[in-house]
Amino acid sequence: MKIANQSIDSEHINWGLLETLIRETIPGIPNEALKVKKFSEGYSNHTYLLTFEKWEAVLRRPPFGEIPAKAHDIKREYKILSSLHGVYPLAPKPYLYSDDPAIMGKHFYLMEKKQGVVINDALPETYGSSDLVGPAISKSIINSLVELQKVDYKKANLMDIGKPEGFLERQVHGWIKRYSISKTHDIAGVAELEAWLVKQIPKTVDTTIVHNDFKLNNLVLDPDDPGEVNGVLDWEMATIGDPMSDIGAVLAYWGEAGDPDMGISLVTNQKGFFSRREMAELYAKVSGRDISHIDYYTAFGFYKLAVILQQLYYRWKKGAADDERFAKLHIPIANLFNLANLTRTNKLL
């Protein structure tokens, strides 16, 4: 057996034991050394590209250190992909799951490597200017979301991943509770925002699969055609519920020129990309859904993103995380709450 790359996060992962598991579980692995490349960690799960000659897979595991309860549920994500891949091919095919503490301290799984481009903070040079590719990318994220929402989750045997009854109420109260637990200081306007989110919950018209983190850098775009999506990643929070919550999240992550620091990487604030309003109108056209409550869902999207960053900031404040990127998150957190308030008062979209 070839010896795996020992240099990347070797204090947390026993690459030799992992290679043994892969070869014992997956047939046809080339007799070549395992090569490991770590992708950008972002603020969420850690991902690694594993390569044996031309064979590739992606490893996903939770972040190092203490993490919030029920967060980063890798096993759940693996189970969802096991059922979803066959009916929504943009979801990666899962290969194996393990919680063997001898391999790494936390559970993990391997999935297929979707070939293409993941855009974080810059467009590939091969795509050309944002003027040219912005419209195509804008359309691609809406089209791939609507295709997901067309999947019959009952036929896909995904009924047990969520409870559609009371979905939005649970979401709103759950995220408000998350914020109260991780709160570090008072921010103007948050109490009013939370009261509005509770009081103005729209009636859910239909239920679909909800990705719960649908955003541009969770899409794998075709390297030759930015209007073609080759894969959709990061399914750990997927559930069954109100499809409008996903378009609200898309719009919250969809930065525009002139936006304040949102604490996330952006390319959609460049010329050529659709505005949030144009994205909402395109979603309405493609999906056929009523978007009269889009301000609510977008404000909630901003609120959720603020809470995600607040949880990271809380971990940093209490010394549970030493990533210095977290030290200034209080700035985008306040900005996101403000964007949510602007949205709820019809001053943004």
Salt bridges, closest charged atoms under 4 A:
ASP9 OD2 - LYS38 NZ 2.56
GLU11 OE2 - HIS12 NE2 3.67
GLU19 OE2 - ARG23 NE 3.12
GLU41 OE2 - LYS38 NZ 2.60
GLU41 OE1 - HIS46 NE2 3.61
GLU66 OE2 - LYS318 NZ 3.60
GLU77 OE2 - ARG60 NE 3.04
GLU112 OE2 - HIS85 ND1 3.86
GLU112 OE2 - LYS114 NZ 3.45
GLU147 OE2 - LYS150 NZ 3.18
ASP186 OD1 - LYS183 NZ 2.79
ASP206 OD2 - ARG289 NH2 3.04
ASP234 OD1 - ARG60 NH2 2.80
ASP259 OD2 - ARG276 NH2 2.72
ASP323 OD2 - ARG325 NH2 2.68
